[in-house]
Amino acid sequence: INAEYRGKLVYHQRKKKDDAPHAQRRLGHQKIQGIGRLRRLEKSREAKHKRTVSRAYGGCLTHAQVRERIIRAFLIEEQKIVKRVLKGTGRKRRRSKKN
């Protein structure tokens, strides 16, 4: 950047910005929204609330990945309940056939 200082042209060099934080490669390597593009030393000096996002897996996963995990866990629990219910109705049918 060229700027003027006391009537003279002065060259100011900007620092490089680091890559934006990403989720893990095996999870899609998408950028995490809401976290700044800071270098390691700058990041360590930054306040905690600026380094993370206030939700579960805040600085690690994107919002879509967290949502997917919640839905997957819910569906797995539902599946377990359905299995238990079907197992219970199967026993009742066997008992009724014996009588």
N, C-alpha and C positions, 0 to 999 in steps of 0.2 A: 504494500500500500504506500503510495506517495502522499506525504503530508507536508504542510509548510510550517516551519518553526523559525520565528524571528526573521522572516523574509527569505529563508533558504528552503529548498526542497530537501526533505529528509526521507529516507527509505525505512519503512517499518516492516519487519518480517513477522508474519503471523505464524503461530505455532500450528503444527499439524494436529488434526483431530483424529482420535482413535476411532476404530470401527464401533458402531453401535452394538450394545450387548445382544447376543443371540441365544436362543434356546439350543439345547444339545443337537448335534448333527443327526443322531438317530431319531430325534423327535421332530425333525423338519427344518431345523436351523433358521427359524424365522426371527425377525428382530423383535425385541421386547419393547413395547411402547411405554413411554413415561420415564425412561432412564436416559440420562444425558450421555453424550459421546465424550467421555473423559479418558485421559491417559491414567495409568496406574497410580502415579503419585498424586495427581489432582483428585482422583477418586477417593484416595485414602484421606484427603483433607476435607472432602465434601461431607456435609451433614448426612446422618443416617437416612432421614426421610427423603433425601434427594438421590440416594443410591439404590433404593428399592421401590417397589410398588406395594401399597398396603392391601394385600390379600394373601391367601395361601399360595405358597410357591412364588412369592412376589418377584424376586429378582432372577428366577430360574426358568419359569415357564410363561408362555403367553396366555392371554385370557382365554383363547379358544382351547388351548391344551388343558387348562385347569377345568374348564367346562366339560370337556370330553371325559376327563378322569372322573368327575362327579357323576355324570350320566352313566358311565360304565359301571362304577361301584353300585349305583342304585339298581341298575338292571340285573347285575349279578345277585344282589340280595333278593330281588323280586323272583328271580329264577329259583333260588334256594327255597323260598317260601312255596312256590308252585309245586316243586318236587315233593316237599313235605306233605302238602295237601293231597296230591295225587297218590302218594304212598298210603296215606290214611284212608282214602276212599277205596283203594284196592283191598285193604284188609277187611273193610266192612262188607264188601261184595263177597269175599271168600267165606266170611262167617255166615252171611245170609244163605249162601248156596248149601253149606253144611247142614243147616237147620232145616 
